[in-house]
Amino acid sequence: MADLWENLTKVNWEKMFVPSTPLLEILVRGTLVYLALLLLLRLVLKRQSGSVSVTDLLVVVLIADAAQNSLADDYRSIPEGILLVSVIIFWSYIVDKLGYWFPLVERLVHPPPLLLVKNGKMLRQNMRKELVTVDELMSHMREQGIDTLKQVKRAYMEGDGRISIVRHDRETTGNDRQRDPS
């Protein structure tokens, strides 16, 4: 019983608080991985991100991984894990801030919408760019109560991967307008 108590109360303070990796290396690694993944996700996975922005998804994944390493005693100390999480949050904040002030960064982080349909005609070259099939486009149209392409004024692939559709407005004639009673 004494051995069990001794094993339960042993704490390796040095292992928990003394980094085994130079802190500057962690800072550089965190920075390079964040920026590389941001570019890869922006260029490759625009459609797959859904309604969560790519930067939000990236931050969640990287923080989970960075925190897991320090919590699981997987060769990382607590300061190393805290530094890595801090680097990720720092870059997320800086990229969003730069996107606010510089249009070029904004286009990288939050790309502009891509026109897929214009006045009832599919723009197949743009659809190919984002790998949007005719079936997928038609599915999004049906979800919005649209039966034919003739009803679509514009359809866009938004920067977050959603497809938005603008219908043609019904033309109003003199008989359709309500008269002002005054």
Phi, psi and omega in degrees: 000323179296321178295320178298313180298319181296318178293325179287333185259358176289129177231126178267086185297321181298315180297324181286325190242350179257116182299142176263347179241138178303136184297326177296323177297319178297318179299314181293315179299313180300318180296310182296318180294316180300308184293322179295315179293323177301313179295315180298314180295322180293319185278328189254319192250030181303315182292324187282349185284341178065223184268357176269133181291156182298319181295323177296315179298316180298314180299315181298314181296314182291320178295318179300315180292316181296317180292323180299319181298317182282329180285326185273006181057041184264062180069014180237143176271168178299314178301325178295315179295317179296318179297316181296317177297319179297319178298317180296314179295319178303310182293325176299315179296314182296317180296317177296319179295315178297323177297328178291320186269334185235118182302325180298316178292321178301317179294327178289315184281317180234086186295153178290160178295150178249125182290125180253327180225135178229118180049049175080003180245129178289138174261088190297328178296316178292323178296321178296321180305320183255008178058040177269121179275163176299317179300319180295317178298314180297323178298316178295324178295315180298323178300334180258014175076026181251128184266324185228160178296335180299335181279351186261119174281311179212146171225136185233147164268112182286164182300336180265007176099350179283157173252123178248146185231134176248122180280158169293137175285145175289133179287134180262138178255173179301325181288334183277338184285141176278142181270143179284123185290350185279000000 
